[in-house]
């Protein structure tokens, strides 16, 4: 069963305070390949691995139904720095 973008968004927003969230369905609408960018203060002080493990655990049921899933997790400061560099 395909995962919907609103389901992913709801799960993420219910778990952590989100400053910015992008969810891209890279599967042309079939819901089997998503890329996300999550910006949250909840990631402050955590390694990239810890952030990814957190998101993987949060979305484990949804990810289990996907073919592919990628994520980028940033603090608000890291996001601002990327925007300033033009690489967001």
N, CA, C and O atoms as a Maestro MAE file, in Angstrom:
{
 s_m_m2io_version
 :::
 2.0.0
}

f_m_ct {
 s_m_title
 :::
 protein
 m_atom[352] {
  # First column is atom index #
  i_m_mmod_type
  r_m_x_coord
  r_m_y_coord
  r_m_z_coord
  i_m_residue_number
  s_m_chain_name
  s_m_pdb_residue_name
  s_m_pdb_atom_name
  i_m_atomic_number
  :::
  1 25 0.844 -1.180 0.000 1 A "UNK " " N  " 7
  2 3 0.000 0.000 0.000 1 A "UNK " " CA " 6
  3 2 0.889 1.242 0.000 1 A "UNK " " C  " 6
  4 15 1.784 1.354 0.838 1 A "UNK " " O  " 8
  5 25 0.661 2.166 -0.915 2 A "UNK " " N  " 7
  6 3 1.506 3.362 -0.987 2 A "UNK " " CA " 6
  7 2 1.316 4.266 0.226 2 A "UNK " " C  " 6
  8 15 0.247 4.317 0.834 2 A "UNK " " O  " 8
  9 25 2.372 4.964 0.546 3 A "UNK " " N  " 7
  10 3 2.362 5.928 1.643 3 A "UNK " " CA " 6
  11 2 2.017 7.293 1.059 3 A "UNK " " C  " 6
  12 15 2.526 7.675 0.005 3 A "UNK " " O  " 8
  13 25 1.153 8.018 1.749 4 A "UNK " " N  " 7
  14 3 0.781 9.334 1.240 4 A "UNK " " CA " 6
  15 2 1.652 10.413 1.868 4 A "UNK " " C  " 6
  16 15 2.136 10.274 2.992 4 A "UNK " " O  " 8
  17 25 1.834 11.465 1.131 5 A "UNK " " N  " 7
  18 3 2.599 12.601 1.613 5 A "UNK " " CA " 6
  19 2 1.983 13.188 2.883 5 A "UNK " " C  " 6
  20 15 2.722 13.490 3.819 5 A "UNK " " O  " 8
  21 25 0.665 13.361 2.953 6 A "UNK " " N  " 7
  22 3 0.074 13.885 4.193 6 A "UNK " " CA " 6
  23 2 0.324 12.979 5.406 6 A "UNK " " C  " 6
  24 15 0.495 13.478 6.518 6 A "UNK " " O  " 8
  25 25 0.349 11.662 5.206 7 A "UNK " " N  " 7
  26 3 0.635 10.748 6.317 7 A "UNK " " CA " 6
  27 2 2.052 10.960 6.842 7 A "UNK " " C  " 6
  28 15 2.270 11.001 8.053 7 A "UNK " " O  " 8
  29 25 3.003 11.093 5.943 8 A "UNK " " N  " 7
  30 3 4.383 11.343 6.357 8 A "UNK " " CA " 6
  31 2 4.486 12.672 7.102 8 A "UNK " " C  " 6
  32 15 5.107 12.758 8.162 8 A "UNK " " O  " 8
  33 25 3.875 13.692 6.537 9 A "UNK " " N  " 7
  34 3 3.930 15.015 7.161 9 A "UNK " " CA " 6
  35 2 3.312 14.993 8.558 9 A "UNK " " C  " 6
  36 15 3.875 15.560 9.495 9 A "UNK " " O  " 8
  37 25 2.179 14.354 8.698 10 A "UNK " " N  " 7
  38 3 1.509 14.288 10.000 10 A "UNK " " CA " 6
  39 2 2.371 13.573 11.035 10 A "UNK " " C  " 6
  40 15 2.477 14.026 12.175 10 A "UNK " " O  " 8
  41 25 2.982 12.467 10.646 11 A "UNK " " N  " 7
  42 3 3.815 11.697 11.571 11 A "UNK " " CA " 6
  43 2 5.004 12.518 12.057 11 A "UNK " " C  " 6
  44 15 5.337 12.494 13.242 11 A "UNK " " O  " 8
  45 25 5.638 13.238 11.152 12 A "UNK " " N  " 7
  46 3 6.809 14.041 11.508 12 A "UNK " " CA " 6
  47 2 6.404 15.216 12.396 12 A "UNK " " C  " 6
  48 15 7.007 15.449 13.444 12 A "UNK " " O  " 8
  49 25 5.391 15.945 11.975 13 A "UNK " " N  " 7
  50 3 4.966 17.136 12.726 13 A "UNK " " CA " 6
  51 2 4.415 16.790 14.113 13 A "UNK " " C  " 6
  52 15 4.511 17.600 15.034 13 A "UNK " " O  " 8
  53 25 3.846 15.605 14.266 14 A "UNK " " N  " 7
  54 3 3.314 15.190 15.565 14 A "UNK " " CA " 6
  55 2 4.433 14.835 16.543 14 A "UNK " " C  " 6
  56 15 4.234 14.892 17.757 14 A "UNK " " O  " 8
  57 25 5.606 14.469 16.025 15 A "UNK " " N  " 7
  58 3 6.692 13.984 16.876 15 A "UNK " " CA " 6
  59 2 7.673 15.057 17.314 15 A "UNK " " C  " 6
  60 15 8.197 15.002 18.426 15 A "UNK " " O  " 8
  61 25 7.928 16.032 16.453 16 A "UNK " " N  " 7
  62 3 8.935 17.051 16.758 16 A "UNK " " CA " 6
  63 2 8.469 18.425 16.271 16 A "UNK " " C  " 6
  64 15 7.647 18.523 15.359 16 A "UNK " " O  " 8
  65 25 9.006 19.491 16.890 17 A "UNK " " N  " 7
  66 3 8.706 20.831 16.376 17 A "UNK " " CA " 6
  67 2 9.468 21.041 15.067 17 A "UNK " " C  " 6
  68 15 10.688 20.886 15.022 17 A "UNK " " O  " 8
  69 25 8.758 21.387 14.024 18 A "UNK " " N  " 7
  70 3 9.357 21.516 12.699 18 A "UNK " " CA " 6
  71 2 9.403 22.979 12.282 18 A "UNK " " C  " 6
  72 15 8.391 23.680 12.303 18 A "UNK " " O  " 8
  73 25 10.599 23.427 11.902 19 A "UNK " " N  " 7
  74 3 10.779 24.778 11.378 19 A "UNK " " CA " 6
  75 2 10.525 24.804 9.875 19 A "UNK " " C  " 6
  76 15 9.930 25.743 9.346 19 A "UNK " " O  " 8
  77 25 10.986 23.756 9.200 20 A "UNK " " N  " 7
  78 3 10.826 23.641 7.752 20 A "UNK " " CA " 6
  79 2 10.725 22.160 7.410 20 A "UNK " " C  " 6
  80 15 11.445 21.338 7.975 20 A "UNK " " O  " 8
  81 25 9.832 21.823 6.486 21 A "UNK " " N  " 7
  82 3 9.672 20.433 6.068 21 A "UNK " " CA " 6
  83 2 9.393 20.385 4.583 21 A "UNK " " C  " 6
  84 15 8.477 21.039 4.085 21 A "UNK " " O  " 8
  85 25 10.188 19.608 3.886 22 A "UNK " " N  " 7
  86 3 9.957 19.345 2.466 22 A "UNK " " CA " 6
  87 2 9.837 17.839 2.315 22 A "UNK " " C  " 6
  88 15 10.675 17.089 2.816 22 A "UNK " " O  " 8
  89 25 8.804 17.403 1.629 23 A "UNK " " N  " 7
  90 3 8.630 15.990 1.326 23 A "UNK " " CA " 6
  91 2 8.440 15.888 -0.174 23 A "UNK " " C  " 6
  92 15 7.499 16.449 -0.736 23 A "UNK " " O  " 8
  93 25 9.341 15.166 -0.812 24 A "UNK " " N  " 7
  94 3 9.316 15.047 -2.266 24 A "UNK " " CA " 6
  95 2 9.020 13.605 -2.637 24 A "UNK " " C  " 6
  96 15 9.766 12.696 -2.274 24 A "UNK " " O  " 8
  97 25 7.925 13.397 -3.364 25 A "UNK " " N  " 7
  98 3 7.601 12.071 -3.871 25 A "UNK " " CA " 6
  99 2 8.398 11.890 -5.156 25 A "UNK " " C  " 6
  100 15 8.077 12.484 -6.185 25 A "UNK " " O  " 8
  101 25 9.430 11.071 -5.089 26 A "UNK " " N  " 7
  102 3 10.308 10.858 -6.236 26 A "UNK " " CA " 6
  103 2 9.868 9.672 -7.079 26 A "UNK " " C  " 6
  104 15 10.605 9.214 -7.952 26 A "UNK " " O  " 8
  105 25 8.658 9.174 -6.815 27 A "UNK " " N  " 7
  106 3 8.181 7.988 -7.518 27 A "UNK " " CA " 6
  107 2 7.047 8.309 -8.484 27 A "UNK " " C  " 6
  108 15 6.273 7.426 -8.853 27 A "UNK " " O  " 8
  109 25 6.951 9.547 -8.887 28 A "UNK " " N  " 7
  110 3 5.912 9.977 -9.831 28 A "UNK " " CA " 6
  111 2 4.505 9.708 -9.316 28 A "UNK " " C  " 6
  112 15 3.600 9.402 -10.092 28 A "UNK " " O  " 8
  113 25 4.330 9.822 -8.015 29 A "UNK " " N  " 7
  114 3 3.001 9.718 -7.446 29 A "UNK " " CA " 6
  115 2 2.592 8.370 -6.895 29 A "UNK " " C  " 6
  116 15 1.495 8.246 -6.351 29 A "UNK " " O  " 8
  117 25 3.426 7.359 -7.013 30 A "UNK " " N  " 7
  118 3 3.007 6.039 -6.521 30 A "UNK " " CA " 6
  119 2 3.292 5.853 -5.035 30 A "UNK " " C  " 6
  120 15 2.849 4.860 -4.458 30 A "UNK " " O  " 8
  121 25 4.014 6.769 -4.395 31 A "UNK " " N  " 7
  122 3 4.222 6.724 -2.961 31 A "UNK " " CA " 6
  123 2 5.206 5.688 -2.477 31 A "UNK " " C  " 6
  124 15 5.103 5.223 -1.342 31 A "UNK " " O  " 8
  125 25 6.156 5.315 -3.309 32 A "UNK " " N  " 7
  126 3 7.137 4.301 -2.907 32 A "UNK " " CA " 6
  127 2 8.561 4.825 -2.789 32 A "UNK " " C  " 6
  128 15 9.468 4.069 -2.443 32 A "UNK " " O  " 8
  129 25 8.770 6.109 -3.072 33 A "UNK " " N  " 7
  130 3 10.115 6.674 -3.021 33 A "UNK " " CA " 6
  131 2 10.008 8.135 -2.597 33 A "UNK " " C  " 6
  132 15 9.558 8.987 -3.364 33 A "UNK " " O  " 8
  133 25 10.427 8.410 -1.364 34 A "UNK " " N  " 7
  134 3 10.344 9.766 -0.841 34 A "UNK " " CA " 6
  135 2 11.722 10.277 -0.416 34 A "UNK " " C  " 6
  136 15 12.581 9.517 0.032 34 A "UNK " " O  " 8
  137 25 11.897 11.564 -0.570 35 A "UNK " " N  " 7
  138 3 13.057 12.276 -0.024 35 A "UNK " " CA " 6
  139 2 12.483 13.367 0.870 35 A "UNK " " C  " 6
  140 15 11.529 14.051 0.498 35 A "UNK " " O  " 8
  141 25 13.073 13.523 2.057 36 A "UNK " " N  " 7
  142 3 12.585 14.557 2.960 36 A "UNK " " CA " 6
  143 2 13.732 15.444 3.430 36 A "UNK " " C  " 6
  144 15 14.884 15.020 3.525 36 A "UNK " " O  " 8
  145 25 13.374 16.680 3.717 37 A "UNK " " N  " 7
  146 3 14.268 17.623 4.384 37 A "UNK " " CA " 6
  147 2 13.506 18.085 5.606 37 A "UNK " " C  " 6
  148 15 12.417 18.649 5.497 37 A "UNK " " O  " 8
  149 25 14.087 17.842 6.780 38 A "UNK " " N  " 7
  150 3 13.444 18.226 8.032 38 A "UNK " " CA " 6
  151 2 14.373 19.171 8.776 38 A "UNK " " C  " 6
  152 15 15.533 18.844 9.026 38 A "UNK " " O  " 8
  153 25 13.862 20.340 9.126 39 A "UNK " " N  " 7
  154 3 14.611 21.306 9.913 39 A "UNK " " CA " 6
  155 2 13.904 21.429 11.261 39 A "UNK " " C  " 6
  156 15 12.724 21.772 11.333 39 A "UNK " " O  " 8
  157 25 14.648 21.142 12.322 40 A "UNK " " N  " 7
  158 3 14.050 21.176 13.653 40 A "UNK " " CA " 6
  159 2 15.097 21.464 14.716 40 A "UNK " " C  " 6
  160 15 16.240 21.017 14.620 40 A "UNK " " O  " 8
  161 25 14.696 22.207 15.716 41 A "UNK " " N  " 7
  162 3 15.552 22.462 16.865 41 A "UNK " " CA " 6
  163 2 15.817 21.166 17.632 41 A "UNK " " C  " 6
  164 15 16.790 21.076 18.380 41 A "UNK " " O  " 8
  165 25 14.959 20.168 17.449 42 A "UNK " " N  " 7
  166 3 15.120 18.873 18.122 42 A "UNK " " CA " 6
  167 2 16.421 18.178 17.728 42 A "UNK " " C  " 6
  168 15 16.874 17.274 18.430 42 A "UNK " " O  " 8
  169 25 17.024 18.588 16.616 43 A "UNK " " N  " 7
  170 3 18.262 17.959 16.150 43 A "UNK " " CA " 6
  171 2 19.518 18.595 16.750 43 A "UNK " " C  " 6
  172 15 20.619 18.079 16.562 43 A "UNK " " O  " 8
  173 25 19.365 19.692 17.459 44 A "UNK " " N  " 7
  174 3 20.521 20.379 18.043 44 A "UNK " " CA " 6
  175 2 21.277 19.436 18.974 44 A "UNK " " C  " 6
  176 15 20.681 18.766 19.817 44 A "UNK " " O  " 8
  177 25 22.585 19.396 18.808 45 A "UNK " " N  " 7
  178 3 23.435 18.580 19.659 45 A "UNK " " CA " 6
  179 2 23.476 17.107 19.282 45 A "UNK " " C  " 6
  180 15 24.166 16.325 19.936 45 A "UNK " " O  " 8
  181 25 22.752 16.714 18.241 46 A "UNK " " N  " 7
  182 3 22.734 15.320 17.818 46 A "UNK " " CA " 6
  183 2 23.583 15.148 16.556 46 A "UNK " " C  " 6
  184 15 23.654 16.046 15.717 46 A "UNK " " O  " 8
  185 25 24.218 13.995 16.437 47 A "UNK " " N  " 7
  186 3 24.974 13.692 15.230 47 A "UNK " " CA " 6
  187 2 24.001 13.410 14.086 47 A "UNK " " C  " 6
  188 15 22.815 13.169 14.309 47 A "UNK " " O  " 8
  189 25 24.516 13.444 12.879 48 A "UNK " " N  " 7
  190 3 23.684 13.108 11.722 48 A "UNK " " CA " 6
  191 2 23.127 11.697 11.863 48 A "UNK " " C  " 6
  192 15 21.958 11.456 11.563 48 A "UNK " " O  " 8
  193 25 23.950 10.775 12.314 49 A "UNK " " N  " 7
  194 3 23.489 9.397 12.495 49 A "UNK " " CA " 6
  195 2 22.348 9.326 13.510 49 A "UNK " " C  " 6
  196 15 21.361 8.628 13.277 49 A "UNK " " O  " 8
  197 25 22.469 10.029 14.620 50 A "UNK " " N  " 7
  198 3 21.413 10.029 15.638 50 A "UNK " " CA " 6
  199 2 20.121 10.637 15.086 50 A "UNK " " C  " 6
  200 15 19.027 10.158 15.384 50 A "UNK " " O  " 8
  201 25 20.252 11.673 14.297 51 A "UNK " " N  " 7
  202 3 19.081 12.309 13.688 51 A "UNK " " CA " 6
  203 2 18.378 11.336 12.749 51 A "UNK " " C  " 6
  204 15 17.157 11.188 12.787 51 A "UNK " " O  " 8
  205 25 19.171 10.675 11.904 52 A "UNK " " N  " 7
  206 3 18.604 9.743 10.933 52 A "UNK " " CA " 6
  207 2 17.974 8.537 11.628 52 A "UNK " " C  " 6
  208 15 16.920 8.055 11.212 52 A "UNK " " O  " 8
  209 25 18.612 8.061 12.668 53 A "UNK " " N  " 7
  210 3 18.026 6.942 13.415 53 A "UNK " " CA " 6
  211 2 16.693 7.350 14.033 53 A "UNK " " C  " 6
  212 15 15.745 6.566 14.052 53 A "UNK " " O  " 8
  213 25 16.626 8.575 14.536 54 A "UNK " " N  " 7
  214 3 15.387 9.073 15.121 54 A "UNK " " CA " 6
  215 2 14.269 9.086 14.076 54 A "UNK " " C  " 6
  216 15 13.174 8.585 14.330 54 A "UNK " " O  " 8
  217 25 14.545 9.654 12.912 55 A "UNK " " N  " 7
  218 3 13.538 9.717 11.844 55 A "UNK " " CA " 6
  219 2 13.185 8.312 11.369 55 A "UNK " " C  " 6
  220 15 12.014 8.014 11.136 55 A "UNK " " O  " 8
  221 25 14.188 7.444 11.223 56 A "UNK " " N  " 7
  222 3 13.916 6.068 10.796 56 A "UNK " " CA " 6
  223 2 12.994 5.352 11.783 56 A "UNK " " C  " 6
  224 15 12.089 4.624 11.375 56 A "UNK " " O  " 8
  225 25 13.223 5.558 13.073 57 A "UNK " " N  " 7
  226 3 12.380 4.932 14.091 57 A "UNK " " CA " 6
  227 2 10.977 5.539 14.062 57 A "UNK " " C  " 6
  228 15 9.980 4.825 14.165 57 A "UNK " " O  " 8
  229 25 10.912 6.838 13.922 58 A "UNK " " N  " 7
  230 3 9.634 7.542 13.877 58 A "UNK " " CA " 6
  231 2 8.765 7.057 12.714 58 A "UNK " " C  " 6
  232 15 7.553 6.893 12.854 58 A "UNK " " O  " 8
  233 25 9.405 6.833 11.571 59 A "UNK " " N  " 7
  234 3 8.675 6.462 10.356 59 A "UNK " " CA " 6
  235 2 8.869 4.994 9.963 59 A "UNK " " C  " 6
  236 15 8.707 4.642 8.794 59 A "UNK " " O  " 8
  237 25 9.211 4.143 10.922 60 A "UNK " " N  " 7
  238 3 9.571 2.760 10.575 60 A "UNK " " CA " 6
  239 2 8.452 2.021 9.849 60 A "UNK " " C  " 6
  240 15 8.730 1.265 8.919 60 A "UNK " " O  " 8
  241 25 7.210 2.214 10.241 61 A "UNK " " N  " 7
  242 3 6.106 1.529 9.549 61 A "UNK " " CA " 6
  243 2 5.937 2.034 8.120 61 A "UNK " " C  " 6
  244 15 5.684 1.253 7.202 61 A "UNK " " O  " 8
  245 25 6.078 3.339 7.940 62 A "UNK " " N  " 7
  246 3 5.943 3.924 6.611 62 A "UNK " " CA " 6
  247 2 7.115 3.522 5.717 62 A "UNK " " C  " 6
  248 15 6.926 3.156 4.557 62 A "UNK " " O  " 8
  249 25 8.329 3.593 6.273 63 A "UNK " " N  " 7
  250 3 9.524 3.252 5.489 63 A "UNK " " CA " 6
  251 2 9.486 1.790 5.054 63 A "UNK " " C  " 6
  252 15 9.945 1.455 3.962 63 A "UNK " " O  " 8
  253 25 8.943 0.925 5.897 64 A "UNK " " N  " 7
  254 3 8.855 -0.500 5.564 64 A "UNK " " CA " 6
  255 2 8.009 -0.747 4.317 64 A "UNK " " C  " 6
  256 15 8.155 -1.777 3.660 64 A "UNK " " O  " 8
  257 25 7.131 0.189 3.995 65 A "UNK " " N  " 7
  258 3 6.265 0.040 2.828 65 A "UNK " " CA " 6
  259 2 6.807 0.740 1.582 65 A "UNK " " C  " 6
  260 15 6.176 0.712 0.525 65 A "UNK " " O  " 8
  261 25 7.972 1.364 1.709 66 A "UNK " " N  " 7
  262 3 8.561 2.105 0.588 66 A "UNK " " CA " 6
  263 2 9.659 1.311 -0.093 66 A "UNK " " C  " 6
  264 15 10.239 0.383 0.471 66 A "UNK " " O  " 8
  265 25 9.916 1.704 -1.307 67 A "UNK " " N  " 7
  266 3 11.043 1.137 -2.044 67 A "UNK " " CA " 6
  267 2 12.327 1.891 -1.687 67 A "UNK " " C  " 6
  268 15 13.388 1.284 -1.545 67 A "UNK " " O  " 8
  269 25 12.226 3.215 -1.544 68 A "UNK " " N  " 7
  270 3 13.406 4.036 -1.238 68 A "UNK " " CA " 6
  271 2 13.002 5.230 -0.377 68 A "UNK " " C  " 6
  272 15 11.900 5.764 -0.496 68 A "UNK " " O  " 8
  273 25 13.927 5.630 0.493 69 A "UNK " " N  " 7
  274 3 13.684 6.758 1.389 69 A "UNK " " CA " 6
  275 2 15.015 7.434 1.678 69 A "UNK " " C  " 6
  276 15 15.980 6.774 2.062 69 A "UNK " " O  " 8
  277 25 15.068 8.748 1.495 70 A "UNK " " N  " 7
  278 3 16.274 9.491 1.851 70 A "UNK " " CA " 6
  279 2 15.866 10.695 2.696 70 A "UNK " " C  " 6
  280 15 14.751 11.205 2.596 70 A "UNK " " O  " 8
  281 25 16.801 11.126 3.524 71 A "UNK " " N  " 7
  282 3 16.490 12.222 4.419 71 A "UNK " " CA " 6
  283 2 17.672 13.141 4.623 71 A "UNK " " C  " 6
  284 15 18.833 12.738 4.563 71 A "UNK " " O  " 8
  285 25 17.332 14.383 4.864 72 A "UNK " " N  " 7
  286 3 18.307 15.400 5.239 72 A "UNK " " CA " 6
  287 2 17.746 16.062 6.482 72 A "UNK " " C  " 6
  288 15 16.633 16.586 6.461 72 A "UNK " " O  " 8
  289 25 18.513 16.040 7.567 73 A "UNK " " N  " 7
  290 3 18.052 16.565 8.847 73 A "UNK " " CA " 6
  291 2 18.979 17.685 9.297 73 A "UNK " " C  " 6
  292 15 20.190 17.496 9.416 73 A "UNK " " O  " 8
  293 25 18.402 18.843 9.544 74 A "UNK " " N  " 7
  294 3 19.196 20.019 9.875 74 A "UNK " " CA " 6
  295 2 18.598 20.778 11.050 74 A "UNK " " C  " 6
  296 15 17.396 20.713 11.308 74 A "UNK " " O  " 8
  297 25 19.465 21.500 11.758 75 A "UNK " " N  " 7
  298 3 18.990 22.447 12.759 75 A "UNK " " CA " 6
  299 2 18.598 23.734 12.026 75 A "UNK " " C  " 6
  300 15 19.006 23.935 10.882 75 A "UNK " " O  " 8
  301 25 17.821 24.598 12.660 76 A "UNK " " N  " 7
  302 3 17.488 25.868 12.010 76 A "UNK " " CA " 6
  303 2 18.737 26.672 11.604 76 A "UNK " " C  " 6
  304 15 18.742 27.304 10.547 76 A "UNK " " O  " 8
  305 25 19.781 26.655 12.421 77 A "UNK " " N  " 7
  306 3 21.019 27.372 12.092 77 A "UNK " " CA " 6
  307 2 21.671 26.781 10.852 77 A "UNK " " C  " 6
  308 15 22.112 27.524 9.975 77 A "UNK " " O  " 8
  309 25 21.739 25.467 10.764 78 A "UNK " " N  " 7
  310 3 22.322 24.822 9.581 78 A "UNK " " CA " 6
  311 2 21.502 25.160 8.336 78 A "UNK " " C  " 6
  312 15 22.067 25.386 7.266 78 A "UNK " " O  " 8
  313 25 20.183 25.196 8.466 79 A "UNK " " N  " 7
  314 3 19.306 25.529 7.353 79 A "UNK " " CA " 6
  315 2 19.549 26.968 6.893 79 A "UNK " " C  " 6
  316 15 19.651 27.237 5.696 79 A "UNK " " O  " 8
  317 25 19.639 27.879 7.845 80 A "UNK " " N  " 7
  318 3 19.914 29.281 7.503 80 A "UNK " " CA " 6
  319 2 21.256 29.418 6.791 80 A "UNK " " C  " 6
  320 15 21.376 30.168 5.822 80 A "UNK " " O  " 8
  321 25 22.266 28.691 7.272 81 A "UNK " " N  " 7
  322 3 23.580 28.725 6.629 81 A "UNK " " CA " 6
  323 2 23.514 28.204 5.207 81 A "UNK " " C  " 6
  324 15 24.156 28.764 4.319 81 A "UNK " " O  " 8
  325 25 22.757 27.153 4.972 82 A "UNK " " N  " 7
  326 3 22.612 26.614 3.615 82 A "UNK " " CA " 6
  327 2 21.875 27.586 2.713 82 A "UNK " " C  " 6
  328 15 22.237 27.751 1.548 82 A "UNK " " O  " 8
  329 25 20.854 28.223 3.238 83 A "UNK " " N  " 7
  330 3 20.117 29.214 2.441 83 A "UNK " " CA " 6
  331 2 21.030 30.380 2.070 83 A "UNK " " C  " 6
  332 15 20.985 30.882 0.947 83 A "UNK " " O  " 8
  333 25 21.856 30.804 3.022 84 A "UNK " " N  " 7
  334 3 22.771 31.914 2.775 84 A "UNK " " CA " 6
  335 2 23.795 31.555 1.696 84 A "UNK " " C  " 6
  336 15 24.203 32.413 0.914 84 A "UNK " " O  " 8
  337 25 24.202 30.305 1.655 85 A "UNK " " N  " 7
  338 3 25.170 29.845 0.655 85 A "UNK " " CA " 6
  339 2 24.498 29.534 -0.673 85 A "UNK " " C  " 6
  340 15 25.171 29.338 -1.685 85 A "UNK " " O  " 8
  341 25 23.154 29.490 -0.671 86 A "UNK " " N  " 7
  342 3 22.432 29.160 -1.891 86 A "UNK " " CA " 6
  343 2 22.462 27.693 -2.225 86 A "UNK " " C  " 6
  344 15 22.292 27.323 -3.386 86 A "UNK " " O  " 8
  345 25 22.678 26.825 -1.212 87 A "UNK " " N  " 7
  346 3 22.773 25.389 -1.511 87 A "UNK " " CA " 6
  347 2 21.635 24.593 -0.890 87 A "UNK " " C  " 6
  348 15 21.760 23.382 -0.709 87 A "UNK " " O  " 8
  349 25 20.545 25.239 -0.565 88 A "UNK " " N  " 7
  350 3 19.421 24.518 0.061 88 A "UNK " " CA " 6
  351 2 18.596 23.805 -0.984 88 A "UNK " " C  " 6
  352 15 17.611 23.147 -0.650 88 A "UNK " " O  " 8
  :::
 }
 m_bond[351] {
  # First column is bond index #
  i_m_from
  i_m_to
  i_m_order
  :::
  1 1 2 1
  2 2 3 1
  3 3 4 2
  4 3 5 1
  5 5 6 1
  6 6 7 1
  7 7 8 2
  8 7 9 1
  9 9 10 1
  10 10 11 1
  11 11 12 2
  12 11 13 1
  13 13 14 1
  14 14 15 1
  15 15 16 2
  16 15 17 1
  17 17 18 1
  18 18 19 1
  19 19 20 2
  20 19 21 1
  21 21 22 1
  22 22 23 1
  23 23 24 2
  24 23 25 1
  25 25 26 1
  26 26 27 1
  27 27 28 2
  28 27 29 1
  29 29 30 1
  30 30 31 1
  31 31 32 2
  32 31 33 1
  33 33 34 1
  34 34 35 1
  35 35 36 2
  36 35 37 1
  37 37 38 1
  38 38 39 1
  39 39 40 2
  40 39 41 1
  41 41 42 1
  42 42 43 1
  43 43 44 2
  44 43 45 1
  45 45 46 1
  46 46 47 1
  47 47 48 2
  48 47 49 1
  49 49 50 1
  50 50 51 1
  51 51 52 2
  52 51 53 1
  53 53 54 1
  54 54 55 1
  55 55 56 2
  56 55 57 1
  57 57 58 1
  58 58 59 1
  59 59 60 2
  60 59 61 1
  61 61 62 1
  62 62 63 1
  63 63 64 2
  64 63 65 1
  65 65 66 1
  66 66 67 1
  67 67 68 2
  68 67 69 1
  69 69 70 1
  70 70 71 1
  71 71 72 2
  72 71 73 1
  73 73 74 1
  74 74 75 1
  75 75 76 2
  76 75 77 1
  77 77 78 1
  78 78 79 1
  79 79 80 2
  80 79 81 1
  81 81 82 1
  82 82 83 1
  83 83 84 2
  84 83 85 1
  85 85 86 1
  86 86 87 1
  87 87 88 2
  88 87 89 1
  89 89 90 1
  90 90 91 1
  91 91 92 2
  92 91 93 1
  93 93 94 1
  94 94 95 1
  95 95 96 2
  96 95 97 1
  97 97 98 1
  98 98 99 1
  99 99 100 2
  100 99 101 1
  101 101 102 1
  102 102 103 1
  103 103 104 2
  104 103 105 1
  105 105 106 1
  106 106 107 1
  107 107 108 2
  108 107 109 1
  109 109 110 1
  110 110 111 1
  111 111 112 2
  112 111 113 1
  113 113 114 1
  114 114 115 1
  115 115 116 2
  116 115 117 1
  117 117 118 1
  118 118 119 1
  119 119 120 2
  120 119 121 1
  121 121 122 1
  122 122 123 1
  123 123 124 2
  124 123 125 1
  125 125 126 1
  126 126 127 1
  127 127 128 2
  128 127 129 1
  129 129 130 1
  130 130 131 1
  131 131 132 2
  132 131 133 1
  133 133 134 1
  134 134 135 1
  135 135 136 2
  136 135 137 1
  137 137 138 1
  138 138 139 1
  139 139 140 2
  140 139 141 1
  141 141 142 1
  142 142 143 1
  143 143 144 2
  144 143 145 1
  145 145 146 1
  146 146 147 1
  147 147 148 2
  148 147 149 1
  149 149 150 1
  150 150 151 1
  151 151 152 2
  152 151 153 1
  153 153 154 1
  154 154 155 1
  155 155 156 2
  156 155 157 1
  157 157 158 1
  158 158 159 1
  159 159 160 2
  160 159 161 1
  161 161 162 1
  162 162 163 1
  163 163 164 2
  164 163 165 1
  165 165 166 1
  166 166 167 1
  167 167 168 2
  168 167 169 1
  169 169 170 1
  170 170 171 1
  171 171 172 2
  172 171 173 1
  173 173 174 1
  174 174 175 1
  175 175 176 2
  176 175 177 1
  177 177 178 1
  178 178 179 1
  179 179 180 2
  180 179 181 1
  181 181 182 1
  182 182 183 1
  183 183 184 2
  184 183 185 1
  185 185 186 1
  186 186 187 1
  187 187 188 2
  188 187 189 1
  189 189 190 1
  190 190 191 1
  191 191 192 2
  192 191 193 1
  193 193 194 1
  194 194 195 1
  195 195 196 2
  196 195 197 1
  197 197 198 1
  198 198 199 1
  199 199 200 2
  200 199 201 1
  201 201 202 1
  202 202 203 1
  203 203 204 2
  204 203 205 1
  205 205 206 1
  206 206 207 1
  207 207 208 2
  208 207 209 1
  209 209 210 1
  210 210 211 1
  211 211 212 2
  212 211 213 1
  213 213 214 1
  214 214 215 1
  215 215 216 2
  216 215 217 1
  217 217 218 1
  218 218 219 1
  219 219 220 2
  220 219 221 1
  221 221 222 1
  222 222 223 1
  223 223 224 2
  224 223 225 1
  225 225 226 1
  226 226 227 1
  227 227 228 2
  228 227 229 1
  229 229 230 1
  230 230 231 1
  231 231 232 2
  232 231 233 1
  233 233 234 1
  234 234 235 1
  235 235 236 2
  236 235 237 1
  237 237 238 1
  238 238 239 1
  239 239 240 2
  240 239 241 1
  241 241 242 1
  242 242 243 1
  243 243 244 2
  244 243 245 1
  245 245 246 1
  246 246 247 1
  247 247 248 2
  248 247 249 1
  249 249 250 1
  250 250 251 1
  251 251 252 2
  252 251 253 1
  253 253 254 1
  254 254 255 1
  255 255 256 2
  256 255 257 1
  257 257 258 1
  258 258 259 1
  259 259 260 2
  260 259 261 1
  261 261 262 1
  262 262 263 1
  263 263 264 2
  264 263 265 1
  265 265 266 1
  266 266 267 1
  267 267 268 2
  268 267 269 1
  269 269 270 1
  270 270 271 1
  271 271 272 2
  272 271 273 1
  273 273 274 1
  274 274 275 1
  275 275 276 2
  276 275 277 1
  277 277 278 1
  278 278 279 1
  279 279 280 2
  280 279 281 1
  281 281 282 1
  282 282 283 1
  283 283 284 2
  284 283 285 1
  285 285 286 1
  286 286 287 1
  287 287 288 2
  288 287 289 1
  289 289 290 1
  290 290 291 1
  291 291 292 2
  292 291 293 1
  293 293 294 1
  294 294 295 1
  295 295 296 2
  296 295 297 1
  297 297 298 1
  298 298 299 1
  299 299 300 2
  300 299 301 1
  301 301 302 1
  302 302 303 1
  303 303 304 2
  304 303 305 1
  305 305 306 1
  306 306 307 1
  307 307 308 2
  308 307 309 1
  309 309 310 1
  310 310 311 1
  311 311 312 2
  312 311 313 1
  313 313 314 1
  314 314 315 1
  315 315 316 2
  316 315 317 1
  317 317 318 1
  318 318 319 1
  319 319 320 2
  320 319 321 1
  321 321 322 1
  322 322 323 1
  323 323 324 2
  324 323 325 1
  325 325 326 1
  326 326 327 1
  327 327 328 2
  328 327 329 1
  329 329 330 1
  330 330 331 1
  331 331 332 2
  332 331 333 1
  333 333 334 1
  334 334 335 1
  335 335 336 2
  336 335 337 1
  337 337 338 1
  338 338 339 1
  339 339 340 2
  340 339 341 1
  341 341 342 1
  342 342 343 1
  343 343 344 2
  344 343 345 1
  345 345 346 1
  346 346 347 1
  347 347 348 2
  348 347 349 1
  349 349 350 1
  350 350 351 1
  351 351 352 2
  :::
 }
}
